[in-house]
Amino acid sequence: MKKEDWINYYGSGIKPLDFDAFWDAGLQEMETLSLDYDLEKVNIPSKVANFYDLTFKGVGNAIIHCQLVTPKETKGKKLKGMLKFHGYHDNSGDFQDKIGWVAEGFVVLALDARGQGGLSQDRTQTTGGTMKGLIIRGMEDGKENLYFRQVFLDTAHVARILKGMDFVDETRIYAQGASQGGALAIACAGLVPEIYRVYVSYPFLSDYRKAYSLGAQLSAFEEIPYWFQFHDPLHKHEAKVFDTLEYVDIQHFAPRIKAEVCWVVGMQDTIVPPITQMATYNNIVSKKQLFTLPEYGHEYLPKISDEIRGYFID
């Protein structure tokens, strides 16, 4: 993809007129929930960190699980906070993966997305298709029942929990993730304008219409053509499908973001096509920077972690 193809691309999405009202209502629902959570210590040897399973009750009464990793000593301190979000179908990974951030003075809270590879519950009840993928889960019952509506609200809920910890500096909350995790970090920053900085790699869940038009069968968006193939082969409901998915398209969260954003993309990405990512990046109006790796795709991106290390050490 040539630079001129994406530098001024602002997406194929059609932002619903009630998009912001819809999400403000969701936030109001989420904010009625208790900020209480349960902690259970996990016994993993470390000289620098303590490890905990943290659970809370999210929207729809789902029990949501997170990993909490803190420095050994937090009393009397105000530490930076790090929200971490994982890739599609995955989980928060190993606790020890977060020790490096703790050593740099962070408190890390890593969310398990509902019903994926971690321990969080998915309590979505739907009369529609559940055969493949989570983008379309709940879609046929309307925007309020979209699976990703609930997950996006979970990201805002964990941000509230982290900000409320007495040893965390609520003005220095970072959000980080790759692929689906990148999308959740962007959604979180759009819902919680107090987020300080965001670091994402090749975010998913952006510009569904464009992803579909490119031929999504071999990309991370494959469940959309799959749904049409088996539920609506004549595409009688195509307009309704895409109009509903607009409510969980991260390109529409971009203008709400106040945080500084650092974005990394592999320009050979066939899983989450770069043009779909630019639909969101180009709509961000806060301070931002973009790093492109021309020879890389949806994979480990070398050298970039060293290059942007100072972004987290301020």
MOKA-V490952 format. One record per backbone hydrogen bond with DSSP energy under -1.0 kcal/mol. NH is the residue of the N-H (numbers start at 1). CO is the residue of the C=O. Records with the same first field share a line. If there is no record, write none. Layout:
BEGIN
NH = CO + CO
END
This chain:
BEGIN
5 = 2
6 = 3
7 = 3
9 = 6
19 = 16
22 = 18
23 = 19
24 = 20
25 = 21
26 = 22
27 = 23
28 = 24
29 = 25
30 = 26
31 = 27
33 = 30
38 = 55
40 = 53
42 = 51
44 = 42
50 = 70
52 = 68
53 = 40
54 = 66
55 = 38
56 = 64
58 = 62
61 = 58
64 = 56
66 = 54
67 = 110
68 = 52
69 = 108
70 = 50
72 = 48
77 = 74
79 = 167
80 = 105
81 = 172
82 = 107
83 = 174
84 = 109
85 = 176
90 = 87
97 = 94
98 = 95
99 = 96
102 = 98
103 = 99
105 = 102
106 = 101
107 = 80
108 = 69
109 = 82
110 = 67
111 = 84
112 = 65
115 = 120
116 = 113
117 = 90
121 = 63
139 = 136
141 = 138
142 = 139
145 = 142
146 = 143
147 = 137
150 = 146
151 = 147
152 = 148
153 = 149
154 = 150
155 = 151
156 = 152
157 = 153
158 = 154
159 = 155
160 = 156
161 = 157
162 = 158
163 = 159
164 = 160
165 = 162
168 = 165
169 = 79
172 = 169
174 = 81
175 = 197
176 = 83
177 = 199
179 = 201
181 = 178
183 = 179
184 = 180
185 = 181
186 = 182
187 = 183
188 = 184
189 = 185
190 = 186
191 = 187
192 = 188
195 = 192
196 = 173
197 = 173
198 = 260
199 = 175
200 = 262
201 = 177
202 = 264
204 = 179
211 = 207
212 = 208
213 = 209
214 = 210
215 = 212
219 = 216
220 = 271
222 = 219
224 = 221
226 = 222
227 = 223
228 = 224
229 = 225
230 = 226
231 = 227
232 = 228
235 = 232
238 = 235
241 = 237
242 = 238
243 = 239
244 = 240
245 = 241
246 = 242
247 = 244
248 = 245
249 = 246
250 = 205
252 = 249
253 = 250
256 = 253
257 = 254
260 = 196
261 = 287
262 = 198
263 = 289
264 = 200
265 = 291
267 = 293
268 = 296
269 = 266
276 = 273
277 = 273
278 = 274
280 = 277
281 = 277
282 = 278
283 = 280
284 = 281
289 = 261
291 = 263
293 = 265
296 = 293
299 = 297
307 = 303
308 = 304
311 = 308
312 = 309
END
